[in-house]
Amino acid sequence: MAGERQAVVSTQSTGDVDKDVVREARKFDKPNPYHDEFGFELPVEIVQKFLCYLPSYRRLQDKMRENWLAYFQKFGSECPKNSELVKKLVRKGIPPEHRGEIWLELSGAKELKDRYGNNGEFYPRMIEKAETAGVPSVLKQIEQDADRTFPQHTLFSGPDRVGTSRLTRVLKAYSVRNPMVGYCQSLNFVAALLLMVTGLNNEEDAFWLLAAIVEKIQPSTYYSSSMVDWVLDGRYVFDGLLQWKLPTLYGHFSTYGVTQTLPLIISSWFMCIFANSMPSETMFRVWDTFFYEGNKVLFRVSLALLQQHTNEFLKCTDPGLLYNMISSLPSKAYDAENLMEFAFNGLGSFPHARIDHQRDTWRLTVLKEMDEIEKR
């Protein structure tokens, strides 16, 4: 659900919780137990489960830190894109305190900042330009969307809501840097997540990370008014990959008419990069790999979500229920380690050339369809 998030929790029911586990979990409790460590408010009914999960999550984080520290000590701070070791480390997760700097390097945002940032002068100029020469309708939409972005998060709630004003600035500045895109709904969630990682004092880094996502990582027209590349991916490329990787499930979905509605479901998965639909810990793990391996990660993760629930889907013959089941998949992805393991090791090879070929094959069809719609 847009604007609502859940933290990773144990699937164990509260009544079955071992008292020793609860006692251990409470050692990690925080002054405000209703927010996870990323700042998202936890529904009261899952707080106990969250506390039970927390010790194991802390252990995973400790392992991440140990592995990355060993890497930094041996190779320094650079993270080359052609390194199998870096790929392995990223797939296992980046420690929260290092995400901002590593994302900047992996994404190409640092390169953009060094090339165009003019020693920190470019971003303030874009903020000023937005106020004096921005498109009024675009600025108004940004203000409206920023005001309702992640109201359950500490940065975007309370009387000050300081994160909302920073988010508005980042989005407005980007709208004048890239007028071909301007603003697209979904970028508010993307930019908000970036601010959470870079910190409010580094909103310029969030700006350049947003630029990297729109201009270097996602296909070029994902967030433009035409959205040609998203239509390609959502209607044709994903359909082809689902048929290739999960043929039995594809046949079942086709029989009950679900394949035609899949683009509606997965649009927010791809456009928001799961920012408004996944538990925090799982979502950040997806973003780690997205910055290293690119847009094809979204296909891997989406297919893994479907595959993990294949048996449930095959038992269901109600199209409406199938639609709801698929829509709720990301919110149930509590086990980040299991999902990422399956996404990268349970689906076999996933050559980018195949995705590019699918895009090339269907591009003319999509352009003709759009041209016919415009003529009506």
ZITA-V80067 format. One record per backbone hydrogen bond with DSSP energy under -1.0 kcal/mol. CO is the residue of the C=O (numbers start at 1). NH is the residue of the N-H. E is the energy in kcal/mol with one decimal. If there is no record, write none. Layout:
BEGIN
co: (CO;CO)
nh: (NH;NH)
e: (E;E)
END
This chain:
BEGIN
co: (1;6;13;14;18;19;20;21;22;24;25;26;32;34;36;39;40;43;44;46;47;48;49;50;53;54;55;56;57;58;59;60;61;62;63;64;65;66;67;68;69;70;71;72;80;83;84;85;86;87;88;90;95;98;99;100;101;102;103;104;108;109;110;111;112;113;117;118;121;122;123;124;125;126;127;128;129;130;135;136;137;138;139;140;141;142;143;145;146;150;152;153;155;161;161;162;163;164;165;166;167;168;169;170;171;172;173;174;178;178;181;184;186;187;188;189;190;191;192;193;194;195;199;202;203;204;205;206;207;208;209;210;211;212;212;213;219;227;228;229;230;231;232;232;233;236;237;238;239;240;241;242;246;247;248;249;250;251;252;253;254;258;258;261;262;263;266;267;268;272;274;274;279;280;281;282;283;284;285;286;287;289;290;294;295;296;297;298;299;300;301;302;303;304;306;307;309;310;313;318;319;320;321;322;323;324;326;329;330;332;334;335;336;337;338;339;340;341;342;351;352;353;354;355;356;357;358;359;362;363;364;365;366;367;368;369;370;371)
nh: (4;280;16;17;22;23;24;25;26;27;28;29;35;42;39;154;36;46;47;50;51;52;53;54;57;58;59;60;61;62;63;64;65;66;67;68;69;70;71;72;73;74;75;76;83;87;88;89;90;91;92;93;98;102;103;104;105;106;107;110;112;113;114;115;116;117;122;121;125;126;127;128;129;130;131;132;133;134;139;140;141;142;143;144;145;146;147;148;149;153;41;156;163;164;165;166;167;168;169;170;171;172;173;174;175;176;177;178;181;182;183;187;190;191;192;193;194;195;196;197;198;199;202;206;207;208;209;210;211;212;213;214;215;216;217;218;222;231;232;233;234;235;236;237;238;240;241;242;243;244;245;246;250;251;252;253;254;255;256;258;257;261;262;265;266;267;270;271;272;275;277;278;283;284;285;286;287;288;289;290;291;293;294;297;298;300;301;302;303;304;305;306;307;308;309;310;313;314;316;322;323;324;325;326;327;328;329;332;333;334;336;339;340;341;342;343;344;345;346;355;356;357;358;359;360;361;362;363;366;367;368;369;370;371;372;373;374;375)
e: (-2.0;-1.6;-1.4;-1.3;-2.2;-2.5;-2.3;-2.8;-2.2;-1.2;-2.0;-1.2;-1.3;-4.7;-1.9;-2.1;-2.6;-2.0;-1.1;-2.7;-2.4;-1.5;-1.7;-2.0;-1.7;-2.6;-1.9;-1.9;-2.4;-2.5;-2.0;-2.3;-2.7;-2.4;-2.4;-2.7;-2.7;-1.9;-1.7;-2.9;-2.5;-1.4;-3.4;-1.9;-1.2;-2.2;-2.2;-2.4;-2.9;-2.4;-1.1;-1.4;-2.0;-2.3;-3.4;-1.9;-1.4;-3.0;-2.5;-2.4;-1.9;-2.8;-2.8;-2.0;-3.0;-2.1;-2.3;-1.5;-1.4;-1.9;-2.0;-2.3;-2.8;-2.3;-1.4;-1.5;-3.6;-1.3;-2.5;-2.4;-1.9;-2.3;-2.2;-2.2;-2.6;-3.0;-1.6;-1.0;-1.3;-1.9;-1.7;-1.1;-2.2;-1.1;-1.0;-1.6;-2.7;-2.4;-1.9;-2.4;-2.4;-2.5;-2.8;-2.3;-1.9;-1.1;-1.5;-2.4;-1.6;-3.4;-1.2;-2.5;-1.8;-2.9;-1.9;-2.1;-1.8;-2.1;-1.8;-1.4;-3.0;-2.2;-1.9;-1.4;-2.2;-2.1;-2.4;-2.4;-2.1;-2.2;-2.3;-2.4;-2.8;-2.4;-1.9;-2.8;-1.8;-2.5;-2.3;-2.4;-3.6;-2.3;-1.8;-2.6;-2.6;-2.3;-2.4;-2.7;-2.1;-1.8;-3.1;-2.3;-2.6;-2.4;-1.9;-2.7;-2.5;-2.2;-1.4;-2.8;-1.3;-1.1;-1.1;-1.3;-2.8;-1.1;-2.2;-2.9;-1.8;-1.6;-1.3;-1.5;-2.8;-2.5;-1.5;-2.0;-2.3;-2.2;-1.6;-2.3;-2.2;-3.7;-1.8;-1.9;-1.6;-2.1;-2.9;-2.0;-2.5;-2.3;-2.3;-1.8;-2.9;-2.3;-1.3;-1.7;-2.1;-2.6;-1.4;-2.7;-2.3;-2.0;-2.6;-2.5;-2.3;-1.6;-1.4;-1.5;-1.6;-2.5;-1.4;-2.2;-2.7;-2.2;-2.2;-2.7;-1.9;-2.0;-2.3;-1.0;-2.7;-2.3;-2.1;-2.3;-2.6;-2.5;-1.9;-1.4;-2.2;-2.5;-2.3;-2.3;-2.5;-2.1;-2.3;-2.0;-2.1;-1.4)
END
